[in-house]
């Protein structure tokens, strides 16, 4: 069926607006990329916009050979993988019983979960509580506070409520208990919602900044985002530009390189789970 003139005009307007918003969003990223691959002199003279001038890998070579950066990268990578796995496990184990009508405390627990979305814990008691648990200057503070998020719990519960009851009943008849039913049947058929929430948890843990700033004072425990902050605000981590021959980089190209160093892993992973992400987000929001 052909579209009317109004529908075509509406599509053109929407596409134009989306293209403009995409351009506005991509320009800063292109500028950072261009700066990281540009020579020192053009950057000093503010000549670099969205295309590198005096193309060089000097900044990348300097950053790649910094062991402290790789250590922070390793801390962030390990905590993201472990934290995402534990978060999905705990969220699934809590969401599954909440999706069952026969679970008597389901409504009460869901109300409690929704309340946590509206009312946030005061900062000082929150800090004192986590410190009392021994999470001050402890790398586990990058994992445990994010292990269960109420919003993700609601999405997974909604997804499980739409799971075919006939399939579960057939498995119970064959002798499946609740744990075996969850791990052998339900979760293998829930790749869409697992990929969606895995992305939510992974990006949250990878990009976290508040918890490292509040709880980590030991530089050996700094995750990647806190190390980036050092490069941006602390000149002491920069090389001495006044000693000997000037290198083909400066603090601006190094900072741009560090930012990209943190962005690339997330951008690289997203295409592999994109097909599950859209499906999972829709399935988890159709029915409450």
Residue pairs with C-beta under 8 A, 6 or more apart in sequence:
3 11
27 50
29 263
30 50
30 51
31 48
31 49
31 50
32 256
32 259
32 260
33 52
33 256
33 260
34 48
34 49
34 50
34 51
34 52
34 53
35 43
35 48
35 52
35 252
35 253
35 256
36 59
36 60
36 253
36 256
36 257
36 260
37 52
37 55
37 56
37 57
37 59
37 60
38 48
38 52
38 53
38 54
38 55
38 56
38 253
39 53
39 54
39 55
39 56
39 58
39 248
39 249
40 58
40 246
40 247
40 248
40 249
40 250
40 253
41 54
42 48
42 53
42 54
43 250
43 252
43 253
44 250
47 53
54 248
56 248
56 249
58 247
58 248
58 249
58 253
59 249
59 253
59 254
59 256
59 257
60 257
62 239
62 247
62 249
62 254
62 257
63 69
63 254
63 257
63 258
63 261
68 219
68 227
69 224
69 227
69 258
69 261
71 220
72 222
72 223
72 224
72 226
72 227
73 224
73 261
75 139
75 142
75 221
75 222
75 223
75 224
76 142
76 206
76 223
76 224
76 225
76 262
77 265
79 139
79 142
79 143
79 205
79 223
80 202
80 205
80 206
82 143
83 142
83 143
83 146
83 147
83 201
83 205
84 198
84 201
84 202
84 205
86 143
86 147
87 146
87 147
87 148
87 149
87 152
87 197
87 201
87 205
88 194
88 197
88 198
88 201
90 147
90 148
91 148
91 149
91 152
91 153
91 156
91 197
92 156
92 182
92 187
92 190
92 194
93 182
94 148
94 153
95 153
95 156
95 157
95 159
95 160
96 160
96 178
96 182
96 186
97 103
97 106
97 178
98 106
98 109
98 110
98 153
98 157
98 160
99 106
99 157
99 158
99 160
99 161
99 163
100 106
110 154
110 157
113 150
113 153
113 154
114 150
114 154
116 150
117 150
117 151
121 129
127 214
127 215
130 136
130 141
130 145
130 215
131 215
133 144
135 141
135 144
135 145
135 215
136 215
137 215
137 216
137 217
137 218
137 221
138 215
138 221
139 216
139 221
141 211
141 212
141 215
141 216
142 205
142 208
142 211
142 212
142 223
143 205
145 211
146 201
146 204
146 205
146 208
149 200
149 201
149 204
152 197
152 200
152 201
155 193
155 196
155 197
155 280
155 281
155 284
155 285
156 193
156 197
156 284
158 284
158 285
158 286
158 287
158 288
159 190
159 192
159 193
159 280
159 283
159 284
160 186
160 190
161 287
162 283
162 286
162 287
163 186
163 189
163 190
167 185
168 181
168 185
168 186
171 181
171 184
171 185
172 181
176 184
176 185
187 194
191 276
192 276
192 279
192 280
192 283
193 280
193 283
193 284
194 276
194 280
195 273
195 276
195 277
195 280
196 276
196 277
196 279
196 280
196 281
196 284
197 280
198 273
199 270
199 273
199 277
202 266
202 269
203 266
206 224
206 262
206 265
206 266
207 225
207 266
208 223
208 225
209 225
209 226
209 229
212 222
212 223
212 225
212 226
213 226
213 229
216 222
216 223
216 226
222 230
224 261
224 262
225 262
227 258
228 258
228 259
228 261
228 262
230 237
231 237
231 238
231 254
231 255
231 258
232 255
232 258
235 251
238 251
238 254
239 247
239 254
241 247
241 250
241 251
270 277
